[in-house]
Amino acid sequence: MSNPSHSKPTEAELEILQVLWQHGPSTVRFVNEQLSRQKEVGYTTTLKLMQIMAEKRLVKRNEEQRTHVYEADASEEETQQRLLDRFLDTAFRGSAMKLVMQALGNRSTSPEELTQIRNLLDQIEGEKRGFE
């Protein structure tokens, strides 16, 4: 069985995780209803995916009630960090600068987002100065 820190969720699994992160612990039926708002998804497909996700330890299943309730095993932030680290290493050879330049060049960035980016850069620079 794989460790969650090594499991990379598929696109379909990420969609399920998004529902669980947004709504908290949920039944397969509830998750399926949420997914079906965007596209046609069969209940048995959602059930099978969630069973596989439990095997991969992406979700935990509470079997105390008749209806099994699933919840994400890792937080949204932890999962984003793992995926971003892997993506950064594979697509940008570990260069955060290349990633940021690509992201900022491909999207329209609001003044508020630019301010937040500047504040983050100031914070990072301040932390580095503290270690010198």
C-alpha positions as CSV (number, residue, x, y, z in Angstrom):
1,M,0.0,0.0,0.0
2,S,1.4,3.4,-0.9
3,N,2.0,6.2,1.6
4,P,-0.1,9.4,1.1
5,S,3.0,11.4,0.8
6,H,3.9,9.4,-2.3
7,S,0.4,9.0,-3.8
8,K,-0.4,11.3,-6.7
9,P,-4.2,11.7,-7.1
10,T,-5.6,11.4,-10.6
11,E,-7.7,14.2,-12.0
12,A,-10.9,12.3,-11.1
13,E,-9.6,11.6,-7.6
14,L,-8.8,15.3,-7.2
15,E,-12.4,16.2,-8.1
16,I,-13.5,13.9,-5.3
17,L,-11.0,15.4,-2.9
18,Q,-12.3,18.9,-3.7
19,V,-15.8,17.8,-2.7
20,L,-14.5,16.3,0.6
21,W,-12.4,19.4,1.4
22,Q,-15.3,21.7,0.7
23,H,-18.0,19.8,2.5
24,G,-16.1,17.6,5.0
25,P,-16.8,13.9,5.6
26,S,-19.4,12.7,3.1
27,T,-21.1,9.6,1.8
28,V,-20.4,8.3,-1.7
29,R,-24.0,9.3,-2.7
30,F,-23.4,12.9,-1.6
31,V,-20.0,13.1,-3.4
32,N,-21.6,11.6,-6.5
33,E,-24.4,14.2,-6.4
34,Q,-21.9,17.0,-6.2
35,L,-19.8,15.6,-9.0
36,S,-22.9,15.1,-11.2
37,R,-23.6,18.8,-11.1
38,Q,-20.6,19.3,-13.4
39,K,-20.8,16.2,-15.6
40,E,-22.6,12.8,-15.8
41,V,-20.9,10.5,-13.3
42,G,-22.3,7.1,-12.3
43,Y,-22.7,6.1,-8.7
44,T,-20.7,2.9,-9.1
45,T,-17.9,4.8,-10.8
46,T,-17.7,7.2,-7.8
47,L,-17.9,4.3,-5.4
48,K,-15.1,2.4,-7.1
49,L,-12.9,5.5,-7.2
50,M,-13.4,6.2,-3.6
51,Q,-12.6,2.5,-2.7
52,I,-9.4,2.8,-4.7
53,M,-8.6,6.1,-3.0
54,A,-9.0,4.4,0.4
55,E,-6.5,1.7,-0.7
56,K,-4.1,4.5,-1.8
57,R,-4.7,6.2,1.6
58,L,-6.0,9.4,-0.1
59,V,-9.2,9.1,1.9
60,K,-10.2,7.4,5.2
61,R,-13.4,5.5,5.4
62,N,-15.5,5.4,8.6
63,E,-17.3,2.1,8.7
64,E,-19.1,2.5,12.0
65,Q,-22.4,3.3,10.4
66,R,-24.3,1.3,7.7
67,T,-23.5,4.1,5.2
68,H,-19.7,4.5,4.9
69,V,-18.5,8.1,5.3
70,Y,-15.3,9.1,3.6
71,E,-13.0,12.0,4.5
72,A,-9.8,13.3,2.9
73,D,-6.7,11.8,4.6
74,A,-4.6,14.9,3.9
75,S,-5.6,18.6,3.9
76,E,-6.0,20.5,0.7
77,E,-2.9,22.6,1.5
78,E,-0.7,19.4,2.1
79,T,-1.9,17.9,-1.1
80,Q,-1.3,21.1,-3.1
81,Q,2.2,21.3,-1.6
82,R,3.0,17.7,-2.6
83,L,1.6,18.2,-6.1
84,L,3.4,21.5,-6.6
85,D,6.7,20.1,-5.4
86,R,6.5,17.2,-7.8
87,F,5.3,19.5,-10.7
88,L,8.1,22.0,-9.9
89,D,10.7,19.2,-10.0
90,T,9.4,17.5,-13.2
91,A,8.2,20.4,-15.3
92,F,10.6,23.2,-14.2
93,R,13.7,21.2,-13.1
94,G,13.2,22.6,-9.6
95,S,13.2,26.3,-10.6
96,A,10.6,28.3,-8.7
97,M,11.5,31.3,-10.8
98,K,10.7,29.6,-14.0
99,L,7.3,28.5,-12.6
100,V,6.4,31.9,-11.3
101,M,7.5,33.6,-14.5
102,Q,5.4,31.2,-16.6
103,A,2.4,31.6,-14.3
104,L,2.5,35.4,-14.3
105,G,3.1,35.5,-18.0
106,N,0.2,33.3,-18.9
107,R,-2.5,34.8,-16.6
108,S,-3.9,38.2,-15.9
109,T,-2.9,39.1,-12.4
110,S,-5.0,41.5,-10.4
111,P,-3.5,44.4,-8.4
112,E,-4.5,42.7,-5.2
113,E,-2.7,39.5,-6.2
114,L,0.4,41.5,-7.1
115,T,0.3,43.2,-3.7
116,Q,0.1,39.8,-2.0
117,I,3.0,38.5,-4.1
118,R,5.1,41.5,-3.2
119,N,4.2,41.0,0.5
120,L,5.2,37.3,0.3
121,L,8.5,38.2,-1.4
122,D,9.2,40.8,1.3
123,Q,8.4,38.2,4.0
124,I,10.7,35.6,2.4
125,E,13.5,38.2,2.1
126,G,13.1,39.2,5.7
127,E,13.3,35.6,6.8
128,K,16.5,35.1,4.8
129,R,18.1,38.2,6.3
130,G,17.4,36.8,9.7
131,F,19.4,33.7,9.0
132,E,22.5,35.6,7.7
